[in-house]
Amino acid sequence: MRPVNGIHVNVGVVQGGTRSNVVAAEAFAEIDARFATAAESKTVEQSLLNVVPFDPQVRVKVTGGINRPPLERN
């Protein structure tokens, strides 16, 4: 079976808050993305860097980046 080409994104870890009945002061998510081409990696990176919260009281901070380039088939 061949894997499907394209962009695949998984939010594997999500953490935040201290109690179930308290609004979390902060939260974070770890995202894993897979892509087949350098162009797709740029699309993923730009999409994540351009995330804008819908609530003006919320801040989004994106850290990290692409740490392994894709092995493009030729």
C-alpha positions as CSV (number, residue, x, y, z in Angstrom):
1,M,0.0,0.0,0.0
2,R,1.4,3.4,-1.0
3,P,0.9,6.4,1.4
4,V,-1.2,9.2,-0.1
5,N,0.9,12.2,-1.2
6,G,0.1,15.6,0.2
7,I,0.1,17.5,3.5
8,H,-0.8,15.6,6.7
9,V,-1.1,17.4,10.0
10,N,-1.6,15.9,13.4
11,V,-2.0,17.7,16.8
12,G,-0.7,14.9,19.0
13,V,-0.3,16.7,22.3
14,V,-2.6,19.3,23.8
15,Q,-2.2,20.6,27.4
16,G,-3.6,23.5,29.4
17,G,-5.3,24.6,32.5
18,T,-5.1,23.4,36.1
19,R,-8.7,22.4,36.9
20,S,-11.9,21.5,35.0
21,N,-13.9,24.4,36.2
22,V,-11.3,27.2,35.7
23,V,-10.5,29.0,32.4
24,A,-7.0,28.1,31.5
25,A,-4.4,30.9,31.6
26,E,-2.4,29.2,28.9
27,A,-2.4,26.1,26.8
28,F,-0.2,24.5,24.2
29,A,-0.3,22.0,21.4
30,E,2.4,20.0,19.6
31,I,1.9,19.7,15.9
32,D,3.4,17.1,13.6
33,A,3.2,17.8,9.8
34,R,4.2,15.6,6.9
35,F,4.6,16.7,3.4
36,A,6.2,15.4,0.2
37,T,7.7,18.5,-1.4
38,A,9.6,21.6,-0.3
39,A,6.7,23.7,-1.6
40,E,4.3,21.9,0.7
41,S,6.6,22.4,3.6
42,K,6.5,26.2,2.9
43,T,2.7,26.1,2.8
44,V,2.5,24.4,6.2
45,E,5.1,26.7,7.8
46,Q,3.4,29.9,6.5
47,S,-0.1,28.6,7.5
48,L,1.1,28.0,11.1
49,L,3.0,31.2,11.3
50,N,0.0,33.2,10.2
51,V,-2.5,31.8,12.7
52,V,-4.6,34.6,14.1
53,P,-6.9,34.1,17.2
54,F,-10.5,35.0,16.8
55,D,-10.6,36.5,20.3
56,P,-8.6,39.8,20.7
57,Q,-7.8,38.9,24.3
58,V,-5.9,35.8,23.1
59,R,-2.3,35.6,22.0
60,V,-0.9,32.9,19.8
61,K,2.9,32.2,19.9
62,V,4.3,29.7,17.3
63,T,7.7,28.3,18.0
64,G,9.8,25.7,16.3
65,G,9.7,25.1,12.6
66,I,10.5,22.5,9.9
67,N,13.3,20.4,11.3
68,R,13.6,17.8,8.5
69,P,13.2,18.7,4.8
70,P,11.2,16.3,2.7
71,L,12.9,13.6,0.6
72,E,11.5,14.6,-2.7
73,R,11.0,11.7,-5.2
74,N,12.7,12.1,-8.6
